[in-house]
Amino acid sequence: MKTLLEKGFLAGIGLLSMTREKAQQIIEDLSHEGEVQKSEIKTWVDQLADRGEEEQQALRKLIRDEMKKVMDDMGLATKEDIQKLMEKQG
């Protein structure tokens, strides 16, 4: 179960831009301030970096899906459509 501190921290840091190095620095800063125990640093960094990567992948998929919908709605040819036409001609 996530602590209140962890929930607030995760919400406030913008996981989409979270890199492992940035997560390491933030967690080390919190450790120096006594907010995080040194033994928890690696676990937190790994969790934050993994979550950031998951969020980036989800956003990329969402963008690709939306772009495909727009292209379909506009009736634009895809790479595959053009390739099929070229194969028919060739």
C-alpha positions in Angstrom: 0.0 0.0 0.0 1.4 3.4 -1.0 2.0 5.9 1.8 0.4 9.4 1.6 3.9 10.8 1.0 4.6 8.4 -1.9 1.2 9.2 -3.5 1.8 12.9 -3.3 5.3 12.5 -4.5 4.3 10.4 -7.5 1.5 12.8 -8.4 3.7 15.9 -8.2 6.8 14.9 -10.2 5.4 14.4 -13.6 6.1 10.7 -14.4 6.2 11.3 -18.1 9.4 13.1 -17.9 11.0 10.8 -15.2 14.4 9.4 -16.1 16.3 7.1 -13.9 18.9 9.8 -13.2 16.2 12.4 -12.3 14.5 9.9 -10.0 17.8 9.1 -8.3 18.5 12.8 -7.7 15.0 13.4 -6.3 15.1 10.4 -4.0 18.6 11.3 -2.8 17.4 14.8 -2.0 14.5 13.4 0.0 16.9 11.0 1.8 19.1 13.9 2.8 16.1 15.7 4.2 15.1 12.6 6.1 11.9 11.9 4.1 13.2 8.6 2.7 15.4 6.0 4.4 18.7 5.2 2.6 17.6 1.6 2.4 14.6 2.6 0.3 16.4 4.7 -2.3 17.1 1.9 -4.9 13.5 0.6 -4.6 12.0 4.0 -5.0 14.3 4.9 -7.9 13.5 1.7 -9.7 9.7 2.1 -9.1 9.7 5.7 -10.4 11.9 5.0 -13.4 9.8 2.0 -14.4 6.5 3.9 -13.9 7.9 6.8 -16.0 8.8 4.4 -18.8 5.3 2.8 -18.6 3.6 6.1 -18.8 5.8 7.2 -21.8 4.9 3.9 -23.6 1.2 4.4 -22.9 1.3 8.0 -24.2 3.1 6.9 -27.4 0.5 4.2 -28.0 -2.4 6.7 -27.4 -0.8 9.1 -29.8 -0.3 6.4 -32.5 -3.9 5.2 -32.1 -5.3 8.7 -32.3 -3.2 9.5 -35.4 -4.4 6.4 -37.1 -8.0 7.3 -36.4 -7.4 10.8 -37.8 -5.8 9.4 -40.9 -8.6 6.9 -41.4 -11.2 9.6 -41.0 -9.4 11.8 -43.5 -9.1 8.9 -45.9 -5.3 9.2 -46.1 -3.3 6.3 -47.5 -1.0 4.4 -45.1 2.4 3.1 -45.9 0.8 -0.4 -46.3 -1.8 1.0 -48.7 0.9 2.5 -50.9 3.1 -0.6 -50.7 0.2 -2.8 -51.9 -0.5 -0.5 -54.8 3.2 -0.6 -55.8 3.2 -4.4 -55.6 0.1 -4.5 -57.9 1.8 -2.3 -60.4 5.1 -4.0 -60.3 
